[in-house]
Amino acid sequence: MQVSVADAKNKLPELIKAVENGEPVTICRRGVPVVEIVRTKKPTRKKRILGALRGQIKIIDPDWWKPMTDEEVEDFLSGRY
């Protein structure tokens, strides 16, 4: 399939679908082919491995999420914390 640059701009989603279906698309400027869009052979994103960091993360304070006590807030505000 050959399309002009202007048509490619206006119909990009349709052109992408055509390429996904195996049809190469050539974009022409003033009738001269300048770009060819083809489907990639492999996905560029690697498959995620779940649990890859298991055992490598160390939790220093298991209560980090709990609110500070009034004394800790005072120390923090005074710069002693």
C-alpha positions as a Markdown table, in Angstrom:
| # | Residue | x | y | z |
|---|---|---|---|---|
| 1 | Met | 0.0 | 0.0 | 0.0 |
| 2 | Gln | 1.3 | 3.5 | -0.9 |
| 3 | Val | 0.1 | 6.6 | 0.8 |
| 4 | Ser | 1.1 | 10.3 | 0.7 |
| 5 | Val | 2.5 | 12.0 | 3.8 |
| 6 | Ala | -0.7 | 13.9 | 4.3 |
| 7 | Asp | -2.8 | 10.7 | 4.1 |
| 8 | Ala | -0.4 | 9.0 | 6.5 |
| 9 | Lys | -0.9 | 11.8 | 9.0 |
| 10 | Asn | -4.6 | 11.6 | 8.8 |
| 11 | Lys | -4.9 | 7.8 | 8.8 |
| 12 | Leu | -2.1 | 6.6 | 11.0 |
| 13 | Pro | -4.2 | 4.3 | 13.2 |
| 14 | Glu | -5.6 | 2.6 | 10.1 |
| 15 | Leu | -2.1 | 2.2 | 8.6 |
| 16 | Ile | -0.9 | 0.7 | 11.8 |
| 17 | Lys | -3.7 | -1.9 | 11.8 |
| 18 | Ala | -2.8 | -2.7 | 8.1 |
| 19 | Val | 0.8 | -3.3 | 9.1 |
| 20 | Glu | -0.2 | -5.4 | 12.1 |
| 21 | Asn | -2.2 | -7.6 | 9.6 |
| 22 | Gly | 1.0 | -8.1 | 7.6 |
| 23 | Glu | 0.6 | -5.5 | 4.9 |
| 24 | Pro | 3.7 | -3.2 | 4.4 |
| 25 | Val | 2.9 | 0.5 | 4.0 |
| 26 | Thr | 5.0 | 2.9 | 2.0 |
| 27 | Ile | 4.8 | 6.6 | 2.6 |
| 28 | Cys | 5.6 | 8.8 | -0.4 |
| 29 | Arg | 6.5 | 12.4 | -0.7 |
| 30 | Arg | 5.5 | 13.8 | -4.1 |
| 31 | Gly | 5.2 | 10.3 | -5.5 |
| 32 | Val | 8.6 | 9.3 | -4.3 |
| 33 | Pro | 8.8 | 6.5 | -1.6 |
| 34 | Val | 10.6 | 7.8 | 1.5 |
| 35 | Val | 9.5 | 5.5 | 4.4 |
| 36 | Glu | 8.3 | 2.0 | 4.6 |
| 37 | Ile | 6.4 | 0.8 | 7.7 |
| 38 | Val | 6.7 | -2.9 | 8.4 |
| 39 | Arg | 5.7 | -5.1 | 11.4 |
| 40 | Thr | 8.5 | -5.8 | 13.9 |
| 41 | Lys | 9.6 | -9.4 | 14.2 |
| 42 | Lys | 9.8 | -9.5 | 18.0 |
| 43 | Pro | 8.3 | -7.5 | 20.7 |
| 44 | Thr | 10.8 | -5.0 | 22.1 |
| 45 | Arg | 9.7 | -5.4 | 25.7 |
| 46 | Lys | 11.1 | -8.3 | 27.7 |
| 47 | Lys | 8.7 | -10.5 | 29.5 |
| 48 | Arg | 8.5 | -9.6 | 33.2 |
| 49 | Ile | 9.8 | -12.1 | 35.8 |
| 50 | Leu | 7.7 | -12.0 | 38.9 |
| 51 | Gly | 9.6 | -12.3 | 42.2 |
| 52 | Ala | 13.0 | -11.3 | 40.7 |
| 53 | Leu | 13.9 | -9.3 | 43.8 |
| 54 | Arg | 12.7 | -11.7 | 46.3 |
| 55 | Gly | 15.1 | -11.9 | 49.2 |
| 56 | Gln | 17.1 | -8.9 | 48.0 |
| 57 | Ile | 15.0 | -6.2 | 49.7 |
| 58 | Lys | 15.8 | -5.6 | 53.4 |
| 59 | Ile | 13.1 | -3.9 | 55.5 |
| 60 | Ile | 14.9 | -1.9 | 58.2 |
| 61 | Asp | 11.9 | -0.7 | 60.1 |
| 62 | Pro | 8.8 | -2.8 | 59.7 |
| 63 | Asp | 6.7 | -0.1 | 61.4 |
| 64 | Trp | 7.7 | 2.7 | 59.0 |
| 65 | Trp | 4.1 | 3.3 | 58.0 |
| 66 | Lys | 2.8 | 4.0 | 61.5 |
| 67 | Pro | 2.3 | 7.6 | 62.6 |
| 68 | Met | 5.0 | 9.3 | 64.6 |
| 69 | Thr | 4.5 | 9.8 | 68.3 |
| 70 | Asp | 4.1 | 13.4 | 69.7 |
| 71 | Glu | 7.7 | 13.2 | 71.0 |
| 72 | Glu | 9.1 | 12.1 | 67.6 |
| 73 | Val | 7.2 | 15.0 | 65.9 |
| 74 | Glu | 8.7 | 17.5 | 68.4 |
| 75 | Asp | 12.2 | 16.1 | 67.8 |
| 76 | Phe | 11.6 | 16.3 | 64.1 |
| 77 | Leu | 10.4 | 19.9 | 64.2 |
| 78 | Ser | 13.2 | 21.0 | 66.4 |
| 79 | Gly | 15.9 | 19.4 | 64.2 |
| 80 | Arg | 17.0 | 16.8 | 66.7 |
| 81 | Tyr | 15.7 | 13.9 | 64.7 |
